[in-house]
Amino acid sequence: MIPAERHQRILEMVSIKHFVSLRELSDMLNVTVMTIRRDIEQLSARGIITSTRGGVKSGDEAPVHKLAKAADSNALVRAALSYLGDSKVVYIDGGKLTLELAMFFPYSDEMTIVTNDFSIAQHVMAHSSAALFFIGGKLSRHDNTFHQRVALETLKSLNFEKAFIAPESWDDKGVFHHDEFRTSYYDAIISASRKCIMLADSQSYGSNTLYKMFSLTDMDMVITDLSSSEVILSRRIDPLKLHPIARK
C-alpha cells in the first residue's frame, strides 16, 4: 500500500472514531508502528489531524459516530455488517480484514463477542461495552491468533448466532492454510454457528497454501469483490449464498 492510500485510510478511521491508537492502525494497514508515526507526522503537519500520545485524533474535539461512512471505507466490511442484524453472540475470526470489521461493529451491552484474535480482543476491551469471550491457548505468532488444542476444546463448548471469517487464501475449491491443525478448528466454528459469513477478498484469491480448511459450500454467505465471481463460482456455490460486490 502506497503512502497516499495509507493516509486516506488513516483519515477515514480518525473521522469515524475520533481517536485511533498507533497499534490499531499498524495492525489494520499491515505496516510497522514507525511507518504509522511517519504518516501521522505528515498529516499533522498539514493540520488535518492531531498527533497525541499513543495515537492520533481528529482536529474536531466532538466525537464522531458515523458507522455508515466507516463501513463505506471497505465494501466487504459494509456488506458484512448488513448481515449482523440483531445478533447477540458473534464470533469474529482472526485476520486483518476481520479486525477492520470489528472496528466498525455496532457494539452494545447485550452483545457477546467471541474471538481468537489478540488484536480484536484488545479492540473490543478498549472500545466497547460488549462482553468478551477470548479463546486462548498457544499463540500463533504468524497472525497473533489461537488455534491449538486448548482453543479447539473451548470452541467445542460454545454456540454463536453469527460467525465472520476472512481467509488469507481461497479459490473456487475452498479455503486453504499452511497450518493443517486449523482444519479441525474451522470445522468446530462451522458446527457452532447458526450462520457463517465469509469475507472473500479478491486479493487473497488463488494464493493457495497446502492444506484445505473447508469448502465454500460450508458457508452460509460468501461476500466477495472478485470480478466475475458469479461465473467463476457458479459451479461451486449456490447463487443465493453469493454476495458479489464491486471493487472500489
C-alpha positions as a Markdown table, in Angstrom:
| # | Residue | x | y | z |
|---|---|---|---|---|
| 1 | Met | 0.0 | 0.0 | 0.0 |
| 2 | Ile | 1.5 | 3.4 | -1.1 |
| 3 | Pro | 1.6 | 6.3 | 1.4 |
| 4 | Ala | -1.3 | 8.1 | -0.2 |
| 5 | Glu | -3.5 | 5.1 | 0.3 |
| 6 | Arg | -2.4 | 4.7 | 3.9 |
| 7 | His | -3.1 | 8.4 | 4.6 |
| 8 | Gln | -6.6 | 8.1 | 3.2 |
| 9 | Arg | -7.3 | 5.1 | 5.4 |
| 10 | Ile | -6.0 | 6.8 | 8.4 |
| 11 | Leu | -8.2 | 9.9 | 7.8 |
| 12 | Glu | -11.2 | 7.7 | 7.3 |
| 13 | Met | -10.6 | 5.9 | 10.6 |
| 14 | Val | -10.0 | 9.1 | 12.5 |
| 15 | Ser | -13.1 | 10.8 | 11.1 |
| 16 | Ile | -15.2 | 8.0 | 12.4 |
| 17 | Lys | -13.6 | 7.0 | 15.7 |
| 18 | His | -12.2 | 10.4 | 16.8 |
| 19 | Phe | -9.2 | 8.6 | 18.3 |
| 20 | Val | -7.2 | 5.7 | 16.9 |
| 21 | Ser | -4.2 | 4.1 | 18.5 |
| 22 | Leu | -0.9 | 3.5 | 16.7 |
| 23 | Arg | -1.2 | -0.2 | 17.2 |
| 24 | Glu | -4.7 | -0.3 | 15.7 |
| 25 | Leu | -3.5 | 1.5 | 12.6 |
| 26 | Ser | -0.4 | -0.7 | 12.4 |
| 27 | Asp | -2.4 | -3.9 | 12.5 |
| 28 | Met | -5.1 | -2.7 | 10.1 |
| 29 | Leu | -2.6 | -1.4 | 7.5 |
| 30 | Asn | -0.1 | -4.1 | 7.9 |
| 31 | Val | 2.9 | -1.8 | 8.4 |
| 32 | Thr | 5.2 | -1.0 | 11.4 |
| 33 | Val | 4.3 | 1.4 | 14.1 |
| 34 | Met | 7.3 | 3.5 | 12.9 |
| 35 | Thr | 5.7 | 3.8 | 9.5 |
| 36 | Ile | 2.4 | 4.9 | 11.0 |
| 37 | Arg | 4.3 | 7.5 | 13.1 |
| 38 | Arg | 5.8 | 9.0 | 9.9 |
| 39 | Asp | 2.4 | 9.1 | 8.2 |
| 40 | Ile | 0.8 | 10.8 | 11.2 |
| 41 | Glu | 3.7 | 13.4 | 11.3 |
| 42 | Gln | 3.0 | 14.2 | 7.6 |
| 43 | Leu | -0.8 | 14.5 | 8.1 |
| 44 | Ser | -0.3 | 16.5 | 11.3 |
| 45 | Ala | 1.9 | 19.0 | 9.5 |
| 46 | Arg | -0.9 | 19.7 | 7.2 |
| 47 | Gly | -3.2 | 20.4 | 10.1 |
| 48 | Ile | -5.7 | 17.6 | 9.2 |
| 49 | Ile | -5.3 | 15.5 | 12.3 |
| 50 | Thr | -3.6 | 15.9 | 15.7 |
| 51 | Ser | -0.9 | 13.6 | 17.0 |
| 52 | Thr | -1.4 | 12.5 | 20.6 |
| 53 | Arg | 0.2 | 10.1 | 23.0 |
| 54 | Gly | -0.2 | 6.6 | 21.7 |
| 55 | Gly | -2.3 | 7.5 | 18.7 |
| 56 | Val | -4.0 | 10.2 | 16.7 |
| 57 | Lys | -7.2 | 12.2 | 16.9 |
| 58 | Ser | -9.3 | 14.4 | 14.7 |
| 59 | Gly | -9.0 | 18.2 | 14.9 |
| 60 | Asp | -12.6 | 18.4 | 15.9 |
| 61 | Glu | -13.0 | 17.7 | 19.6 |
| 62 | Ala | -16.6 | 16.5 | 19.2 |
| 63 | Pro | -16.8 | 12.7 | 19.0 |
| 64 | Val | -18.0 | 11.4 | 15.7 |
| 65 | His | -20.1 | 8.2 | 15.2 |
| 66 | Lys | -20.8 | 7.5 | 11.5 |
| 67 | Leu | -21.0 | 3.8 | 11.1 |
| 68 | Ala | -22.3 | 4.0 | 7.5 |
| 69 | Lys | -19.4 | 6.2 | 6.4 |
| 70 | Ala | -17.0 | 3.9 | 8.2 |
| 71 | Ala | -18.2 | 0.8 | 6.5 |
| 72 | Asp | -18.1 | 2.6 | 3.2 |
| 73 | Ser | -14.3 | 2.6 | 3.5 |
| 74 | Asn | -14.3 | -1.1 | 2.6 |
| 75 | Ala | -17.1 | -2.6 | 0.6 |
| 76 | Leu | -16.6 | -6.1 | 2.1 |
| 77 | Val | -16.9 | -4.7 | 5.6 |
| 78 | Arg | -20.1 | -2.7 | 4.7 |
| 79 | Ala | -21.7 | -5.8 | 3.2 |
| 80 | Ala | -20.7 | -8.0 | 6.2 |
| 81 | Leu | -22.2 | -5.6 | 8.6 |
| 82 | Ser | -25.5 | -5.8 | 6.8 |
| 83 | Tyr | -25.8 | -9.4 | 7.9 |
| 84 | Leu | -25.2 | -8.8 | 11.6 |
| 85 | Gly | -28.9 | -7.9 | 12.3 |
| 86 | Asp | -29.7 | -8.0 | 16.0 |
| 87 | Ser | -27.3 | -10.9 | 16.8 |
| 88 | Lys | -26.2 | -11.0 | 20.4 |
| 89 | Val | -23.5 | -13.7 | 20.3 |
| 90 | Val | -21.0 | -13.3 | 17.5 |
| 91 | Tyr | -17.7 | -15.0 | 16.6 |
| 92 | Ile | -15.0 | -12.9 | 14.8 |
| 93 | Asp | -12.2 | -15.0 | 13.4 |
| 94 | Gly | -8.6 | -13.7 | 13.3 |
| 95 | Gly | -7.3 | -11.6 | 10.5 |
| 96 | Lys | -6.6 | -8.1 | 9.2 |
| 97 | Leu | -10.0 | -7.8 | 7.4 |
| 98 | Thr | -11.9 | -9.1 | 10.4 |
| 99 | Leu | -10.0 | -6.7 | 12.6 |
| 100 | Glu | -11.3 | -3.8 | 10.4 |
| 101 | Leu | -14.8 | -5.3 | 10.6 |
| 102 | Ala | -14.5 | -5.4 | 14.4 |
| 103 | Met | -13.6 | -1.7 | 14.5 |
| 104 | Phe | -16.9 | -0.8 | 12.9 |
| 105 | Phe | -19.2 | -3.2 | 14.9 |
| 106 | Pro | -22.3 | -1.5 | 16.5 |
| 107 | Tyr | -21.4 | -2.9 | 19.9 |
| 108 | Ser | -23.9 | -2.9 | 22.8 |
| 109 | Asp | -24.1 | -4.1 | 26.4 |
| 110 | Glu | -26.2 | -7.0 | 25.3 |
| 111 | Met | -23.6 | -8.4 | 22.8 |
| 112 | Thr | -21.1 | -11.1 | 23.5 |
| 113 | Ile | -18.1 | -11.1 | 21.2 |
| 114 | Val | -16.0 | -14.3 | 20.8 |
| 115 | Thr | -12.6 | -14.2 | 19.2 |
| 116 | Asn | -9.3 | -16.0 | 18.9 |
| 117 | Asp | -7.5 | -12.9 | 17.7 |
| 118 | Phe | -5.4 | -10.9 | 20.2 |
| 119 | Ser | -5.8 | -7.6 | 18.4 |
| 120 | Ile | -9.6 | -7.9 | 18.0 |
| 121 | Ala | -9.9 | -8.8 | 21.7 |
| 122 | Gln | -7.8 | -5.7 | 22.7 |
| 123 | His | -10.1 | -3.5 | 20.5 |
| 124 | Val | -13.3 | -4.9 | 22.0 |
| 125 | Met | -11.9 | -4.4 | 25.5 |
| 126 | Ala | -10.8 | -0.8 | 24.8 |
| 127 | His | -13.7 | 0.5 | 22.6 |
| 128 | Ser | -16.9 | -1.3 | 23.6 |
| 129 | Ser | -19.1 | -2.3 | 26.5 |
| 130 | Ala | -19.8 | -5.7 | 24.9 |
| 131 | Ala | -19.0 | -8.9 | 26.8 |
| 132 | Leu | -15.8 | -10.5 | 25.6 |
| 133 | Phe | -15.1 | -14.2 | 25.4 |
| 134 | Phe | -11.4 | -14.7 | 24.4 |
| 135 | Ile | -10.4 | -18.1 | 23.1 |
| 136 | Gly | -6.9 | -18.7 | 24.5 |
| 137 | Gly | -4.2 | -21.4 | 24.3 |
| 138 | Lys | -1.0 | -21.4 | 22.4 |
| 139 | Leu | -0.3 | -18.2 | 20.4 |
| 140 | Ser | 0.4 | -18.4 | 16.7 |
| 141 | Arg | 2.9 | -15.6 | 16.1 |
| 142 | His | 2.2 | -15.7 | 12.4 |
| 143 | Asp | -1.1 | -13.9 | 12.9 |
| 144 | Asn | -1.5 | -13.4 | 16.7 |
| 145 | Thr | -4.3 | -15.9 | 16.9 |
| 146 | Phe | -5.0 | -19.1 | 18.9 |
| 147 | His | -5.9 | -22.3 | 17.2 |
| 148 | Gln | -4.3 | -25.2 | 19.1 |
| 149 | Arg | -5.8 | -27.9 | 21.3 |
| 150 | Val | -6.9 | -25.6 | 24.2 |
| 151 | Ala | -8.6 | -23.2 | 21.8 |
| 152 | Leu | -10.3 | -26.1 | 20.0 |
| 153 | Glu | -11.7 | -27.7 | 23.1 |
| 154 | Thr | -13.0 | -24.3 | 24.3 |
| 155 | Leu | -14.7 | -23.7 | 20.9 |
| 156 | Lys | -16.5 | -27.0 | 21.0 |
| 157 | Ser | -18.4 | -25.9 | 24.1 |
| 158 | Leu | -19.7 | -22.7 | 22.5 |
| 159 | Asn | -22.6 | -21.6 | 20.3 |
| 160 | Phe | -22.8 | -18.5 | 18.0 |
| 161 | Glu | -25.6 | -16.8 | 16.1 |
| 162 | Lys | -23.1 | -15.4 | 13.5 |
| 163 | Ala | -19.5 | -16.2 | 12.7 |
| 164 | Phe | -17.4 | -13.9 | 10.4 |
| 165 | Ile | -14.4 | -15.4 | 8.7 |
| 166 | Ala | -11.9 | -13.7 | 6.3 |
| 167 | Pro | -9.3 | -16.2 | 5.0 |
| 168 | Glu | -5.9 | -15.4 | 3.8 |
| 169 | Ser | -6.1 | -17.8 | 0.9 |
| 170 | Trp | -9.1 | -19.1 | -1.1 |
| 171 | Asp | -10.3 | -20.1 | -4.5 |
| 172 | Asp | -13.3 | -21.7 | -6.1 |
| 173 | Lys | -12.4 | -25.0 | -4.4 |
| 174 | Gly | -12.4 | -23.7 | -0.9 |
| 175 | Val | -10.3 | -22.1 | 1.8 |
| 176 | Phe | -6.6 | -23.0 | 2.4 |
| 177 | His | -4.0 | -22.5 | 5.1 |
| 178 | His | -0.4 | -23.6 | 5.8 |
| 179 | Asp | -1.4 | -25.0 | 9.3 |
| 180 | Glu | -3.0 | -28.4 | 9.0 |
| 181 | Phe | -4.4 | -28.3 | 12.5 |
| 182 | Arg | -6.7 | -25.4 | 11.7 |
| 183 | Thr | -9.0 | -27.7 | 9.7 |
| 184 | Ser | -10.4 | -29.1 | 13.0 |
| 185 | Tyr | -10.7 | -25.6 | 14.3 |
| 186 | Tyr | -12.8 | -24.3 | 11.3 |
| 187 | Asp | -14.9 | -27.5 | 11.5 |
| 188 | Ala | -15.8 | -26.5 | 15.1 |
| 189 | Ile | -16.6 | -22.9 | 14.1 |
| 190 | Ile | -19.0 | -24.1 | 11.3 |
| 191 | Ser | -20.7 | -26.5 | 13.7 |
| 192 | Ala | -21.0 | -23.9 | 16.4 |
| 193 | Ser | -22.5 | -21.2 | 14.2 |
| 194 | Arg | -26.1 | -20.8 | 13.0 |
| 195 | Lys | -24.7 | -18.7 | 10.2 |
| 196 | Cys | -21.2 | -18.4 | 8.8 |
| 197 | Ile | -20.3 | -15.4 | 6.7 |
| 198 | Met | -17.1 | -15.3 | 4.7 |
| 199 | Leu | -15.4 | -12.1 | 3.6 |
| 200 | Ala | -13.6 | -13.3 | 0.5 |
| 201 | Asp | -11.1 | -10.6 | -0.6 |
| 202 | Ser | -10.2 | -10.8 | -4.3 |
| 203 | Gln | -6.6 | -10.1 | -3.4 |
| 204 | Ser | -6.5 | -13.4 | -1.5 |
| 205 | Tyr | -8.0 | -15.4 | -4.3 |
| 206 | Gly | -5.8 | -18.1 | -5.9 |
| 207 | Ser | -2.9 | -17.8 | -3.4 |
| 208 | Asn | -3.4 | -21.4 | -2.4 |
| 209 | Thr | -1.4 | -22.9 | 0.5 |
| 210 | Leu | -1.0 | -26.6 | 1.3 |
| 211 | Tyr | -4.0 | -27.6 | 3.4 |
| 212 | Lys | -7.7 | -27.2 | 2.6 |
| 213 | Met | -9.7 | -26.0 | 5.6 |
| 214 | Phe | -13.3 | -26.1 | 4.2 |
| 215 | Ser | -15.3 | -25.7 | 1.0 |
| 216 | Leu | -17.2 | -22.6 | 0.0 |
| 217 | Thr | -20.4 | -24.7 | 0.3 |
| 218 | Asp | -19.8 | -24.9 | 4.1 |
| 219 | Met | -20.5 | -21.1 | 4.3 |
| 220 | Asp | -24.0 | -19.6 | 4.6 |
| 221 | Met | -22.9 | -16.5 | 2.7 |
| 222 | Val | -19.8 | -15.6 | 0.7 |
| 223 | Ile | -19.2 | -11.9 | 0.2 |
| 224 | Thr | -16.6 | -11.1 | -2.4 |
| 225 | Asp | -15.2 | -8.4 | -4.6 |
| 226 | Leu | -13.8 | -10.9 | -7.1 |
| 227 | Ser | -14.5 | -9.8 | -10.7 |
| 228 | Ser | -16.9 | -12.1 | -12.5 |
| 229 | Ser | -17.5 | -14.1 | -9.3 |
| 230 | Glu | -20.9 | -15.2 | -10.4 |
| 231 | Val | -19.3 | -17.0 | -13.3 |
| 232 | Ile | -16.2 | -18.3 | -11.6 |
| 233 | Leu | -18.0 | -19.6 | -8.5 |
| 234 | Ser | -21.3 | -20.7 | -10.2 |
| 235 | Arg | -20.5 | -24.4 | -10.1 |
| 236 | Arg | -19.1 | -24.2 | -6.5 |
| 237 | Ile | -21.7 | -22.4 | -4.5 |
| 238 | Asp | -25.5 | -21.7 | -4.5 |
| 239 | Pro | -26.1 | -18.3 | -6.2 |
| 240 | Leu | -28.3 | -17.4 | -3.2 |
| 241 | Lys | -25.3 | -17.8 | -0.9 |
| 242 | Leu | -23.1 | -15.5 | -3.0 |
| 243 | His | -23.0 | -11.7 | -2.4 |
| 244 | Pro | -20.9 | -10.1 | -5.2 |
| 245 | Ile | -19.8 | -6.5 | -4.7 |
| 246 | Ala | -18.0 | -4.1 | -6.9 |
| 247 | Arg | -14.4 | -3.2 | -6.0 |
| 248 | Lys | -13.9 | 0.4 | -5.0 |
